[in-house]
Amino acid sequence: MTSQPGSQAAATDASTRQRVLDLLLERGTMTAAEFADALSLTAAGVRRHLIALVDSGEITTIEQSGPRGRGRPASVYQLTADGRKGFGQAYDDLALSALAELVAIAGPDAIGRFAERRLADLEDDYRRRRGTDPDKDPMEVLAEALSAAGYFAETAAGGELCQHHCPVVDVATEYPQLCDAETSVFARLLGSDVSRSATIAHGAQACRLHVGGPTPLPNPVSALADRKVNA
């Protein structure tokens, strides 16, 4: 039994539109021309997919920053909050209810303690990766560990660490202590000052952190062993 042409076309459209969303997650913003180049599509072909995604509420157009040339400026596309949800959110509604109950029982300081404890698996993964390849750039190792945890992270020039997705964005919007705890843990793992210049929770297309000002780091393998002994 062969597939119907209509179902094949629908599957192809869905695959192409998912790739559009993937590109926006990776790059933040893109123009129709950039999509056409990245996807090897004609201008008319890519425009059809962009219109469909705008209509579904998964992407939106924004004003292009910087000086404009003659003629109509090119539309710039970015993900909406609904578009980001397609990449998975970590049970935000349940988490928000649970954290509200935690605050009611233990007070607001409990959020900070909880936020650091939820990063324990990330810390362990980072240390395992560092132990396997101790000569690798620690920022690259952290980006790999974050990506494995669903953050789609990468390093950029100038000591910048970018997270293109946040699995707990709705929770972090309500409780910024989660972002503060991440920054603190990253600083401890990297042995550097870490400052956050943008967050998805506050409307940016990526969380951006600047890493600089090294301080001595413990041996990652020994630190992991200490954690297991004290567990």
Backbone as a chain_set.jsonl record, in Angstrom:
{"seq": "MTSQPGSQAAATDASTRQRVLDLLLERGTMTAAEFADALSLTAAGVRRHLIALVDSGEITTIEQSGPRGRGRPASVYQLTADGRKGFGQAYDDLALSALAELVAIAGPDAIGRFAERRLADLEDDYRRRRGTDPDKDPMEVLAEALSAAGYFAETAAGGELCQHHCPVVDVATEYPQLCDAETSVFARLLGSDVSRSATIAHGAQACRLHVGGPTPLPNPVSALADRKVNA", "coords": {"N": [[0.857, -1.206, 0.0], [0.666, 2.12, -0.965], [1.705, 5.44, 0.049], [-0.507, 8.24, 0.163], [-0.421, 11.036, -2.077], [-1.201, 13.503, -0.922], [-0.818, 13.127, 1.851], [1.914, 12.737, 1.921], [2.82, 15.244, 1.077], [1.894, 16.802, 3.189], [3.435, 15.783, 5.278], [5.968, 16.534, 4.421], [5.709, 19.328, 4.475], [5.323, 19.693, 7.248], [7.787, 18.816, 8.212], [9.519, 20.712, 7.059], [8.598, 23.063, 8.269], [9.153, 22.529, 10.922], [11.896, 22.583, 10.762], [12.275, 25.289, 10.22], [11.484, 26.345, 12.698], [13.467, 25.164, 14.284], [15.751, 26.454, 13.281], [15.241, 29.104, 14.039], [15.314, 28.809, 16.796], [18.004, 28.238, 17.133], [19.287, 30.495, 16.025], [17.941, 32.809, 16.737], [16.841, 35.256, 15.359], [15.694, 35.643, 11.964], [15.621, 36.446, 8.448], [13.339, 36.17, 5.631], [14.832, 35.713, 3.332], [17.169, 34.635, 4.404], [16.171, 32.258, 5.455], [15.38, 31.011, 3.059], [17.861, 30.579, 1.876], [19.105, 28.898, 3.786], [17.436, 26.676, 3.775], [17.34, 25.909, 1.192], [15.242, 26.736, -0.524], [12.812, 28.321, -2.698], [11.967, 31.849, -2.766], [9.187, 32.2, -2.775], [8.382, 29.692, -1.903], [9.438, 29.478, 0.731], [8.12, 31.599, 1.903], [5.492, 30.737, 2.03], [5.579, 28.813, 4.065], [6.384, 30.389, 6.212], [4.23, 32.164, 6.496], [2.253, 30.353, 7.275], [3.243, 29.538, 9.765], [3.246, 31.931, 11.169], [0.493, 32.396, 11.196], [-0.287, 30.268, 12.815], [0.643, 31.078, 15.196], [3.177, 30.467, 16.105], [5.499, 31.748, 15.307], [6.62, 35.164, 14.893], [6.723, 38.485, 13.448], [9.174, 41.07, 13.663], [10.386, 44.441, 14.159], [13.139, 45.377, 12.193], [16.296, 46.046, 13.483], [18.711, 48.765, 13.448], [20.224, 50.821, 10.797], [18.142, 51.65, 8.029], [17.886, 50.821, 4.592], [17.039, 51.976, 1.274], [13.626, 51.603, 0.25], [11.229, 49.033, 1.213], [11.706, 47.659, 4.432], [13.147, 44.427, 5.175], [11.21, 41.757, 6.53], [11.685, 40.473, 9.792], [11.936, 37.472, 11.511], [10.946, 35.761, 14.527], [10.77, 33.359, 17.234], [7.706, 32.799, 19.001], [6.283, 32.699, 22.348], [4.572, 30.492, 22.337], [5.67, 29.084, 20.218], [8.126, 28.35, 21.295], [7.293, 26.572, 23.239], [6.884, 24.241, 21.899], [9.284, 22.953, 21.929], [9.479, 21.773, 24.32], [8.662, 22.021, 27.68], [9.362, 21.873, 31.103], [7.03, 20.587, 32.657], [5.609, 22.949, 33.558], [3.217, 24.079, 34.713], [2.593, 22.351, 36.849], [4.982, 22.609, 38.267], [4.968, 25.327, 38.981], [2.79, 25.419, 40.739], [3.733, 23.712, 42.743], [6.008, 25.092, 43.657], [4.883, 27.436, 44.601], [3.534, 26.411, 46.784], [5.723, 25.542, 48.253], [6.952, 27.991, 48.92], [4.938, 29.038, 50.527], [5.062, 27.308, 52.689], [7.788, 27.141, 53.535], [8.923, 29.632, 53.139], [10.305, 32.393, 51.143], [13.105, 32.092, 50.782], [13.516, 29.429, 50.42], [13.198, 28.857, 47.759], [15.592, 29.559, 46.45], [17.34, 27.64, 47.534], [16.161, 25.299, 46.605], [16.453, 25.75, 43.852], [19.231, 25.552, 43.433], [19.659, 22.888, 44.14], [18.293, 21.509, 42.131], [20.04, 21.629, 40.068], [21.974, 19.759, 40.48], [22.33, 17.356, 39.008], [23.181, 18.369, 36.557], [25.625, 19.516, 37.34], [27.035, 17.184, 38.083], [27.128, 15.864, 35.597], [28.645, 17.693, 34.11], [31.109, 17.513, 35.497], [31.781, 14.845, 35.072], [32.174, 14.891, 32.304], [34.319, 16.684, 32.154], [36.219, 15.194, 33.533], [36.596, 13.137, 31.722], [37.677, 14.425, 29.502], [39.918, 16.372, 30.256], [41.439, 18.416, 29.099], [39.863, 19.894, 27.466], [38.169, 22.954, 26.617], [36.649, 24.437, 29.371], [34.249, 25.955, 29.16], [33.153, 25.017, 26.769], [32.658, 22.412, 27.515], [30.72, 22.804, 29.495], [28.7, 23.911, 27.907], [28.071, 21.681, 26.356], [27.074, 19.949, 28.333], [24.852, 21.431, 29.171], [23.362, 21.468, 26.787], [22.77, 18.76, 26.558], [20.987, 18.633, 28.617], [18.834, 19.933, 27.583], [19.039, 22.657, 26.942], [20.086, 23.713, 24.598], [22.698, 24.899, 24.172], [25.572, 26.997, 23.442], [28.929, 28.198, 22.906], [30.197, 31.527, 22.426], [31.986, 34.221, 20.775], [34.216, 36.259, 22.745], [33.974, 35.288, 25.33], [31.338, 34.447, 25.829], [28.436, 32.679, 26.79], [25.749, 31.051, 25.426], [22.356, 30.215, 25.793], [19.932, 28.733, 24.021], [17.438, 27.782, 24.532], [15.07, 27.352, 27.161], [14.099, 25.028, 29.399], [12.489, 25.489, 31.571], [11.123, 27.911, 31.389], [8.676, 29.299, 31.957], [8.457, 28.936, 34.697], [10.832, 30.143, 35.528], [10.283, 32.75, 34.839], [8.424, 33.488, 36.735], [9.828, 32.919, 39.049], [12.688, 34.237, 39.426], [14.859, 33.411, 40.863], [15.721, 30.962, 39.998], [17.217, 31.503, 37.701], [19.236, 33.019, 38.883], [20.412, 31.083, 40.509], [21.402, 29.298, 38.59], [23.358, 30.94, 37.376], [25.108, 31.271, 39.538], [25.928, 28.604, 39.991], [27.179, 28.037, 37.529], [29.324, 29.833, 37.677], [30.725, 28.724, 39.802], [31.413, 26.191, 38.761], [33.001, 26.886, 36.546], [34.915, 28.413, 37.708], [35.018, 31.173, 37.518], [34.004, 34.65, 37.301], [30.629, 35.15, 36.507], [28.247, 36.745, 34.588], [24.907, 37.633, 33.782], [23.427, 38.748, 30.888], [21.119, 38.699, 29.392], [17.887, 37.159, 29.295], [15.714, 34.475, 28.42], [13.412, 34.289, 29.862], [12.75, 36.919, 30.334], [12.043, 37.859, 27.88], [14.055, 37.849, 25.91], [15.676, 36.36, 23.022], [17.503, 34.466, 23.604], [19.273, 33.161, 26.434], [21.954, 34.909, 27.696], [25.24, 34.824, 28.824], [28.098, 36.248, 30.291], [31.388, 35.242, 30.708], [34.123, 35.555, 32.801], [37.199, 36.544, 34.544], [38.973, 34.568, 36.093], [39.122, 32.174, 38.792], [40.707, 29.919, 41.152], [40.085, 26.471, 40.407], [38.656, 23.449, 41.752], [39.855, 20.056, 41.353], [37.974, 18.35, 38.95], [37.32, 15.599, 39.001], [37.97, 14.783, 41.589], [36.223, 16.428, 42.975], [33.763, 15.361, 42.199], [33.943, 12.847, 43.365], [33.966, 13.606, 46.05], [31.375, 14.607, 46.303], [29.879, 12.255, 46.056], [30.701, 10.826, 48.297], [29.746, 12.453, 50.326], [27.075, 12.356, 49.897]], "CA": [[0.0, 0.0, 0.0], [1.503, 3.315, -1.082], [1.206, 6.634, 0.725], [-1.221, 9.184, -0.679], [0.36, 12.256, -2.33], [-1.546, 14.555, 0.03], [-0.183, 12.872, 3.144], [3.35, 12.967, 1.74], [3.036, 16.695, 1.044], [1.691, 17.317, 4.547], [4.602, 15.398, 6.075], [7.081, 17.379, 3.98], [5.46, 20.668, 5.022], [5.558, 19.662, 8.694], [9.231, 18.707, 8.415], [10.123, 22.001, 6.713], [8.226, 24.064, 9.286], [9.922, 22.234, 12.126], [13.256, 23.072, 10.516], [12.199, 26.744, 10.412], [11.483, 26.578, 14.146], [14.799, 24.797, 14.78], [16.688, 27.518, 12.908], [14.986, 30.274, 14.886], [15.804, 28.5, 18.134], [19.464, 28.308, 17.093], [19.822, 31.789, 15.592], [17.227, 33.924, 17.352], [16.03, 35.943, 14.354], [16.11, 35.423, 10.579], [14.768, 37.0, 7.402], [12.871, 35.182, 4.663], [15.953, 35.394, 2.443], [18.074, 33.747, 5.139], [15.518, 30.944, 5.479], [15.451, 30.434, 1.72], [19.232, 30.113, 1.679], [19.395, 27.787, 4.7], [16.586, 25.525, 3.467], [17.402, 25.677, -0.259], [13.896, 26.924, -1.054], [12.565, 29.586, -3.386], [11.368, 32.874, -1.911], [7.756, 31.911, -2.657], [8.231, 28.478, -1.108], [9.678, 29.734, 2.152], [7.1, 32.534, 2.376], [4.296, 29.955, 2.348], [5.775, 28.199, 5.377], [6.436, 31.451, 7.223], [2.858, 32.641, 6.708], [1.541, 29.325, 8.04], [3.732, 29.548, 11.146], [2.733, 33.165, 11.784], [-0.938, 32.181, 11.429], [-0.458, 29.316, 13.918], [1.106, 31.725, 16.423], [4.461, 29.923, 16.554], [6.52, 32.758, 15.045], [6.085, 36.506, 14.671], [7.667, 39.401, 12.811], [9.59, 42.199, 14.497], [11.076, 45.514, 13.451], [14.573, 45.152, 12.029], [17.077, 47.117, 14.1], [19.806, 49.29, 12.648], [19.832, 51.74, 9.73], [17.396, 51.067, 6.925], [18.2, 51.299, 3.269], [15.881, 52.426, 0.514], [12.613, 50.584, 0.054], [10.588, 48.421, 2.377], [12.65, 46.804, 5.157], [12.816, 43.008, 5.205], [10.634, 41.272, 7.778], [12.547, 39.619, 10.604], [11.082, 36.528, 12.227], [11.456, 35.147, 15.743], [9.824, 32.471, 17.895], [6.833, 33.29, 20.06], [6.263, 31.815, 23.516], [3.945, 29.238, 21.917], [6.641, 28.369, 19.403], [9.132, 27.756, 22.191], [6.714, 25.458, 23.995], [7.011, 23.036, 21.1], [10.558, 22.305, 22.218], [9.373, 21.094, 25.607], [8.777, 22.743, 28.937], [9.427, 20.846, 32.146], [5.861, 20.53, 33.536], [5.601, 24.272, 34.183], [2.046, 24.327, 35.561], [2.776, 21.594, 38.082], [6.112, 23.182, 39.002], [4.549, 26.602, 39.571], [1.946, 25.124, 41.899], [4.566, 23.131, 43.794], [6.88, 26.12, 44.217], [4.041, 28.335, 45.395], [3.297, 25.725, 48.056], [6.998, 25.561, 48.972], [7.111, 29.336, 49.484], [3.96, 29.19, 51.603], [5.455, 26.491, 53.842], [9.164, 27.352, 54.001], [9.38, 30.997, 52.917], [10.908, 32.653, 49.827], [14.491, 31.639, 50.685], [13.528, 28.019, 50.026], [13.293, 28.777, 46.303], [17.005, 29.565, 46.092], [17.925, 26.342, 47.886], [15.622, 24.334, 45.647], [17.016, 26.033, 42.533], [20.586, 25.003, 43.353], [19.604, 21.432, 44.213], [17.837, 20.951, 40.863], [21.169, 21.651, 39.136], [22.978, 18.78, 40.899], [22.601, 16.43, 37.908], [23.991, 19.096, 35.584], [26.976, 19.605, 37.896], [27.669, 15.87, 37.982], [27.402, 15.596, 34.187], [29.779, 18.545, 33.745], [32.342, 16.986, 36.088], [32.11, 13.611, 34.357], [32.718, 15.267, 30.996], [35.642, 17.267, 32.395], [37.12, 14.111, 33.887], [36.874, 12.361, 30.514], [38.502, 15.232, 28.59], [40.309, 17.517, 31.089], [42.096, 19.469, 28.326], [38.873, 20.629, 26.677], [37.734, 24.241, 27.162], [35.544, 24.223, 30.318], [32.998, 26.536, 28.669], [32.614, 24.092, 25.777], [32.139, 21.26, 28.261], [29.471, 23.233, 30.121], [27.706, 24.043, 26.838], [27.647, 20.326, 25.998], [26.238, 19.443, 29.426], [23.589, 22.167, 29.111], [22.619, 20.996, 25.617], [22.247, 17.437, 26.907], [19.871, 18.86, 29.544], [17.741, 20.579, 26.87], [19.179, 24.111, 26.865], [20.594, 24.103, 23.285], [23.707, 25.908, 24.51], [26.806, 27.082, 22.667], [29.8, 29.307, 23.276], [30.36, 32.557, 21.403], [33.192, 35.025, 20.944], [34.236, 37.199, 23.858], [33.631, 34.656, 26.599], [29.891, 34.427, 26.005], [27.737, 31.399, 26.783], [24.373, 31.299, 24.995], [21.385, 29.138, 25.933], [18.879, 29.097, 23.075], [16.157, 27.277, 25.016], [14.97, 27.187, 28.615], [13.031, 24.062, 29.67], [11.659, 25.928, 32.707], [11.008, 29.352, 31.185], [7.524, 29.872, 32.665], [8.789, 28.936, 36.119], [11.876, 31.147, 35.735], [9.651, 34.068, 34.75], [7.779, 33.728, 38.028], [10.823, 32.793, 40.12], [14.014, 34.505, 38.847], [15.904, 32.753, 41.655], [16.253, 29.848, 39.21], [18.28, 32.066, 36.859], [20.337, 33.4, 39.772], [21.092, 29.862, 40.942], [22.181, 28.822, 37.445], [24.538, 31.795, 37.244], [26.003, 30.942, 40.65], [26.503, 27.276, 39.753], [28.11, 28.151, 36.405], [30.527, 30.503, 38.174], [31.461, 27.763, 40.616], [31.97, 25.149, 37.905], [34.018, 27.445, 35.654], [35.925, 29.14, 38.467], [35.068, 32.515, 36.935], [32.834, 35.5, 37.455], [29.65, 34.97, 35.437], [27.16, 37.727, 34.642], [23.847, 37.331, 32.817], [23.025, 39.986, 30.219], [19.797, 38.553, 28.784], [17.22, 35.902, 29.633], [14.488, 34.14, 27.696], [12.301, 34.556, 30.781], [12.403, 38.335, 30.25], [11.707, 38.227, 26.517], [15.156, 37.727, 24.955], [15.631, 35.146, 22.216], [18.461, 33.52, 24.192], [19.932, 33.576, 27.675], [23.353, 35.207, 27.381], [26.067, 34.997, 30.015], [29.5, 36.577, 30.049], [32.273, 34.529, 31.629], [35.435, 36.184, 32.893], [37.742, 36.678, 35.885], [39.175, 33.223, 36.626], [39.572, 31.866, 40.146], [41.138, 28.521, 41.149], [39.061, 25.438, 40.346], [39.032, 22.143, 42.264], [39.915, 18.987, 40.362], [36.589, 17.926, 38.773], [37.136, 14.197, 39.373], [37.966, 14.747, 43.049], [34.994, 17.068, 43.445], [32.675, 14.414, 42.005], [34.094, 11.82, 44.389], [33.548, 14.2, 47.321], [29.915, 14.696, 46.306], [29.33, 10.924, 46.282], [30.989, 10.458, 49.68], [28.911, 13.258, 51.219], [25.653, 12.199, 49.548]], "C": [[0.882, 1.242, 0.0], [0.857, 4.486, -0.368], [0.499, 7.533, -0.268], [-0.383, 10.439, -0.878], [0.072, 13.36, -1.327], [-0.872, 14.373, 1.367], [1.318, 13.078, 3.069], [3.66, 14.459, 1.752], [2.885, 17.295, 2.432], [2.883, 16.998, 5.432], [5.81, 16.25, 5.717], [6.931, 18.795, 4.528], [5.767, 20.714, 6.514], [7.046, 19.611, 8.999], [9.927, 20.038, 8.139], [9.818, 23.049, 7.778], [8.929, 23.802, 10.61], [11.355, 22.712, 11.974], [13.314, 24.589, 10.652], [12.26, 27.074, 11.898], [12.847, 26.257, 14.75], [15.812, 25.904, 14.492], [16.49, 28.757, 13.774], [15.448, 30.029, 16.316], [17.318, 28.673, 18.193], [19.968, 29.733, 16.888], [19.113, 33.004, 16.19], [16.298, 34.633, 16.402], [16.586, 35.641, 12.968], [15.138, 36.126, 9.642], [14.329, 35.878, 6.468], [14.0, 34.763, 3.726], [16.933, 34.44, 3.117], [17.486, 32.346, 5.256], [15.643, 30.257, 4.124], [16.833, 29.861, 1.449], [19.518, 28.875, 2.53], [18.643, 26.518, 4.322], [16.596, 25.152, 1.993], [16.003, 25.719, -0.89], [13.82, 28.229, -1.84], [11.943, 30.576, -2.404], [9.885, 32.595, -1.695], [7.516, 30.692, -1.77], [8.407, 28.732, 0.373], [8.614, 30.67, 2.72], [5.82, 31.789, 2.769], [4.407, 29.331, 3.743], [5.787, 29.25, 6.487], [5.039, 31.987, 7.53], [2.077, 31.644, 7.561], [1.955, 29.34, 9.507], [3.326, 30.818, 11.884], [1.257, 32.982, 12.127], [-1.189, 31.239, 12.607], [0.021, 29.885, 15.25], [2.447, 31.237, 16.928], [5.637, 30.862, 16.295], [5.834, 34.101, 14.831], [7.138, 37.348, 13.977], [7.961, 40.551, 13.763], [10.243, 43.247, 13.616], [12.559, 45.207, 13.376], [15.335, 46.337, 12.611], [18.172, 47.582, 13.16], [19.301, 50.197, 11.541], [19.138, 51.021, 8.59], [17.847, 51.672, 5.61], [16.939, 51.772, 2.569], [14.902, 51.276, 0.361], [12.104, 50.005, 1.361], [11.579, 47.515, 3.108], [12.187, 45.353, 5.176], [12.22, 42.636, 6.557], [11.626, 40.352, 8.479], [11.646, 38.762, 11.482], [11.765, 36.03, 13.495], [10.369, 34.254, 16.342], [8.937, 33.242, 18.865], [6.941, 32.341, 21.259], [5.628, 30.475, 23.163], [4.892, 28.414, 21.056], [7.701, 27.686, 20.24], [8.585, 26.541, 22.938], [6.786, 24.151, 23.22], [8.303, 22.286, 21.34], [10.578, 21.679, 23.609], [9.598, 22.011, 26.782], [8.631, 21.71, 30.052], [8.257, 20.977, 33.128], [5.667, 21.849, 34.295], [4.417, 24.487, 35.125], [2.178, 23.616, 36.9], [3.879, 22.214, 38.931], [5.724, 24.494, 39.678], [3.691, 26.382, 40.816], [2.779, 24.602, 43.063], [5.446, 24.186, 44.453], [6.086, 27.136, 45.041], [3.756, 27.724, 46.766], [4.563, 25.724, 48.909], [7.226, 26.912, 49.642], [6.168, 29.528, 50.667], [4.396, 28.457, 52.868], [6.797, 26.928, 54.425], [9.687, 28.763, 53.788], [10.12, 31.157, 51.602], [12.343, 32.17, 49.687], [14.583, 30.189, 50.223], [13.653, 27.86, 48.517], [14.748, 28.723, 45.861], [17.666, 28.232, 46.382], [17.449, 25.252, 46.922], [16.28, 24.499, 44.277], [18.419, 25.458, 42.391], [20.563, 23.476, 43.368], [19.172, 20.819, 42.893], [18.943, 20.919, 39.816], [22.227, 20.608, 39.471], [23.331, 17.812, 39.772], [23.456, 17.089, 36.834], [25.435, 19.205, 36.066], [27.708, 18.276, 37.751], [28.031, 15.538, 36.54], [28.595, 16.413, 33.714], [31.08, 17.946, 34.253], [32.753, 15.666, 35.428], [32.753, 13.931, 33.013], [34.117, 15.859, 31.14], [36.653, 16.189, 32.758], [37.514, 13.271, 32.692], [37.817, 13.103, 29.579], [38.953, 16.5, 29.317], [40.96, 18.661, 30.325], [41.106, 20.306, 27.511], [38.48, 21.914, 27.392], [36.541, 24.022, 28.099], [34.212, 24.811, 29.85], [32.339, 25.632, 27.633], [31.994, 22.878, 26.463], [30.803, 21.613, 28.911], [28.365, 23.373, 29.078], [27.181, 22.671, 26.419], [26.721, 19.748, 27.064], [24.869, 20.127, 29.425], [22.735, 21.699, 27.935], [22.009, 19.624, 25.883], [21.046, 17.544, 27.838], [18.724, 19.637, 28.897], [17.841, 22.074, 26.692], [19.695, 24.605, 25.512], [21.655, 25.194, 23.42], [24.894, 25.859, 23.556], [27.634, 28.239, 23.201], [29.901, 30.273, 22.105], [31.607, 33.367, 21.722], [33.066, 35.939, 22.155], [33.836, 36.61, 25.185], [32.145, 34.616, 26.876], [29.359, 33.006, 25.912], [26.276, 31.682, 26.473], [23.534, 30.045, 25.195], [20.177, 29.517, 25.08], [17.503, 28.578, 23.48], [16.212, 27.163, 26.527], [13.82, 26.235, 28.909], [12.087, 24.498, 30.788], [11.334, 27.416, 32.601], [9.828, 29.964, 31.941], [7.781, 29.954, 34.164], [9.823, 30.018, 36.41], [11.325, 32.563, 35.637], [9.026, 34.453, 36.085], [8.782, 33.752, 39.174], [12.23, 32.99, 39.544], [15.156, 33.918, 39.666], [16.495, 31.567, 40.899], [17.388, 30.321, 38.314], [19.493, 32.436, 37.714], [21.129, 32.173, 40.211], [21.935, 29.283, 39.816], [23.472, 29.618, 37.307], [25.563, 31.472, 38.318], [26.686, 29.599, 40.437], [27.502, 27.318, 38.602], [29.423, 28.791, 36.854], [31.374, 29.536, 38.991], [32.132, 26.692, 39.75], [33.129, 25.666, 37.06], [35.133, 28.15, 36.406], [36.101, 30.552, 37.972], [33.863, 33.321, 37.386], [31.913, 35.266, 36.261], [28.535, 35.989, 35.628], [26.182, 37.443, 33.515], [23.349, 38.639, 32.206], [21.647, 39.905, 29.582], [19.217, 37.207, 29.186], [15.982, 35.713, 28.771], [13.275, 34.479, 28.549], [11.851, 36.01, 30.743], [12.264, 38.808, 28.804], [12.821, 38.151, 25.499], [15.019, 36.419, 24.172], [16.627, 34.092, 22.693], [18.911, 34.063, 25.537], [21.411, 33.755, 27.355], [24.108, 35.508, 28.667], [27.494, 35.297, 29.6], [30.344, 35.932, 31.133], [33.63, 35.206, 31.617], [35.889, 36.286, 34.326], [37.983, 35.357, 36.567], [39.598, 33.209, 38.087], [39.915, 30.387, 40.18], [39.959, 27.551, 41.186], [39.535, 24.166, 41.028], [39.117, 21.137, 41.132], [38.518, 18.405, 40.196], [36.343, 16.491, 39.193], [37.08, 14.064, 40.886], [36.681, 15.338, 43.606], [33.805, 16.129, 43.306], [32.731, 13.32, 43.056], [33.634, 12.34, 45.751], [32.025, 14.272, 47.418], [29.294, 13.345, 46.623], [29.542, 10.481, 47.73], [30.034, 11.162, 50.629], [27.415, 13.092, 50.965], [24.91, 11.38, 50.618]], "O": [[1.745, 1.397, 0.864], [-0.361, 4.535, -0.196], [0.881, 7.576, -1.437], [0.3, 10.873, 0.05], [0.984, 14.078, -0.916], [-0.403, 15.341, 1.965], [1.934, 13.539, 4.03], [4.64, 14.892, 2.359], [3.645, 18.183, 2.818], [3.302, 17.825, 6.241], [6.584, 16.644, 6.59], [7.902, 19.394, 4.989], [6.396, 21.658, 6.994], [7.521, 20.272, 9.923], [10.815, 20.446, 8.887], [10.691, 23.834, 8.145], [9.263, 24.737, 11.337], [11.963, 23.189, 12.932], [14.306, 25.123, 11.149], [12.994, 27.97, 12.313], [13.332, 26.981, 15.62], [16.627, 26.249, 15.347], [17.46, 29.386, 14.194], [15.924, 30.952, 16.977], [17.854, 29.187, 19.174], [20.957, 30.139, 17.498], [19.646, 34.113, 16.146], [15.084, 34.622, 16.605], [17.784, 35.411, 12.804], [13.984, 36.37, 9.992], [14.875, 34.775, 6.506], [14.11, 33.59, 3.367], [17.468, 33.538, 2.472], [18.214, 31.357, 5.167], [15.969, 29.072, 4.046], [16.964, 28.786, 0.864], [20.109, 27.911, 2.043], [19.146, 25.412, 4.522], [15.94, 24.193, 1.587], [15.638, 24.851, -1.682], [14.651, 29.122, -1.671], [11.455, 30.187, -1.342], [9.377, 32.731, -0.582], [6.569, 30.661, -0.984], [7.614, 28.256, 1.185], [8.245, 30.55, 3.888], [5.147, 32.167, 3.727], [3.44, 29.325, 4.505], [5.257, 29.019, 7.574], [4.706, 32.234, 8.689], [1.331, 32.036, 8.458], [1.116, 29.173, 10.392], [3.088, 30.785, 13.092], [0.816, 33.363, 13.211], [-2.182, 31.386, 13.319], [-0.163, 29.269, 16.3], [2.832, 31.548, 18.055], [6.656, 30.785, 16.981], [4.624, 34.167, 14.615], [8.308, 36.97, 13.924], [7.113, 40.953, 14.56], [10.607, 42.976, 12.472], [13.171, 44.822, 14.372], [15.058, 47.488, 12.277], [18.521, 46.894, 12.201], [18.092, 50.337, 11.355], [19.512, 49.904, 8.232], [18.147, 52.862, 5.519], [15.896, 51.947, 3.199], [15.299, 50.111, 0.343], [12.491, 50.425, 2.451], [12.23, 46.685, 2.473], [10.987, 45.077, 5.192], [12.658, 43.128, 7.597], [12.317, 39.558, 7.84], [10.715, 39.26, 12.115], [12.987, 35.893, 13.546], [9.193, 34.378, 15.999], [9.371, 34.22, 19.474], [7.609, 31.31, 21.187], [6.085, 29.433, 23.631], [4.915, 27.187, 21.151], [8.127, 26.573, 19.931], [9.321, 25.599, 23.233], [6.753, 23.073, 23.814], [8.413, 21.109, 20.996], [11.591, 21.117, 24.023], [10.617, 22.697, 26.862], [7.843, 20.771, 29.93], [8.435, 21.409, 34.267], [5.573, 21.859, 35.522], [4.591, 25.021, 36.22], [1.913, 24.196, 37.952], [3.747, 22.334, 40.149], [6.109, 24.743, 40.82], [3.848, 27.075, 41.821], [2.572, 24.987, 44.214], [5.614, 24.179, 45.673], [6.569, 27.632, 46.058], [3.738, 28.425, 47.778], [4.499, 25.883, 50.128], [7.644, 26.973, 50.798], [6.546, 30.108, 51.685], [4.138, 28.916, 53.98], [6.941, 27.071, 55.64], [10.799, 29.068, 54.217], [10.524, 30.163, 51.0], [12.772, 31.862, 48.575], [15.612, 29.768, 49.695], [14.158, 26.843, 48.041], [15.103, 27.929, 44.99], [18.46, 27.741, 45.58], [18.226, 24.403, 46.485], [16.623, 23.515, 43.622], [18.763, 24.928, 41.334], [21.362, 22.84, 42.682], [19.622, 19.725, 42.549], [18.804, 20.256, 38.788], [23.272, 20.565, 38.822], [24.502, 17.479, 39.593], [24.346, 16.457, 36.265], [26.366, 19.008, 35.285], [28.87, 18.246, 37.344], [29.105, 14.998, 36.276], [29.458, 15.901, 33.001], [32.059, 17.879, 33.509], [33.943, 15.405, 35.249], [33.751, 13.32, 32.63], [35.001, 15.566, 30.335], [37.81, 16.255, 32.344], [38.627, 12.748, 32.636], [38.663, 12.486, 28.932], [38.442, 17.585, 29.039], [41.032, 19.775, 30.844], [41.487, 21.322, 26.931], [38.458, 21.965, 28.621], [35.523, 23.476, 27.673], [33.158, 24.231, 30.11], [31.117, 25.491, 27.614], [30.946, 22.381, 26.049], [29.865, 20.817, 28.881], [27.221, 22.997, 29.332], [25.988, 22.513, 26.158], [25.705, 19.131, 26.742], [23.847, 19.479, 29.651], [21.521, 21.549, 28.07], [20.876, 19.353, 25.486], [20.186, 16.663, 27.856], [17.748, 19.97, 29.57], [16.856, 22.718, 26.333], [19.739, 25.815, 25.292], [21.521, 26.277, 22.85], [25.184, 24.829, 22.947], [27.117, 29.141, 23.861], [29.717, 29.894, 20.949], [32.205, 33.224, 22.788], [31.968, 36.34, 22.541], [33.403, 37.335, 26.08], [31.724, 34.737, 28.027], [29.783, 32.227, 25.058], [25.631, 32.464, 27.173], [23.944, 28.948, 24.817], [19.484, 30.492, 25.37], [16.506, 28.903, 22.835], [17.269, 26.91, 27.104], [12.663, 26.596, 28.688], [11.002, 23.936, 30.935], [11.275, 28.109, 33.617], [9.967, 31.045, 32.513], [7.379, 30.914, 34.822], [9.718, 30.729, 37.409], [11.842, 33.477, 36.279], [9.096, 35.608, 36.506], [8.622, 34.496, 40.141], [12.896, 32.011, 39.208], [16.303, 33.922, 39.218], [17.647, 31.202, 41.131], [18.402, 29.637, 38.176], [20.635, 32.198, 37.321], [22.358, 32.208, 40.279], [23.054, 28.826, 40.05], [24.549, 29.045, 37.142], [26.759, 31.408, 38.036], [27.886, 29.467, 40.675], [28.564, 26.7, 38.686], [30.502, 28.347, 36.461], [32.601, 29.531, 38.881], [33.285, 26.333, 39.984], [34.126, 24.967, 36.876], [36.178, 28.456, 35.83], [37.211, 31.085, 37.996], [32.841, 32.77, 37.795], [32.379, 35.192, 35.124], [27.949, 36.082, 36.706], [26.585, 37.056, 32.418], [22.903, 39.533, 32.925], [21.059, 40.937, 29.26], [19.947, 36.238, 29.392], [15.29, 36.674, 28.437], [12.24, 34.902, 28.034], [10.706, 36.313, 31.077], [12.354, 40.003, 28.525], [12.568, 38.368, 24.314], [14.334, 35.492, 24.604], [16.593, 32.951, 22.232], [18.929, 35.275, 25.755], [22.045, 32.854, 26.806], [23.684, 36.325, 29.485], [28.031, 34.683, 28.678], [30.055, 36.059, 32.323], [34.222, 35.41, 30.558], [35.082, 36.135, 35.243], [37.286, 35.028, 37.526], [40.32, 34.087, 38.559], [39.455, 29.646, 39.311], [38.974, 27.77, 41.89], [40.71, 23.818, 40.905], [38.524, 21.337, 40.073], [37.911, 17.998, 41.187], [35.264, 16.18, 39.696], [36.25, 13.327, 41.417], [36.117, 14.83, 44.575], [32.936, 16.09, 44.177], [31.698, 12.905, 43.582], [32.995, 11.617, 46.515], [31.453, 14.029, 48.48], [28.31, 13.268, 47.359], [28.674, 9.84, 48.321], [29.564, 10.576, 51.604], [26.588, 13.613, 51.713], [23.707, 11.147, 50.493]]}, "num_chains": 1, "name": "protein.A"}
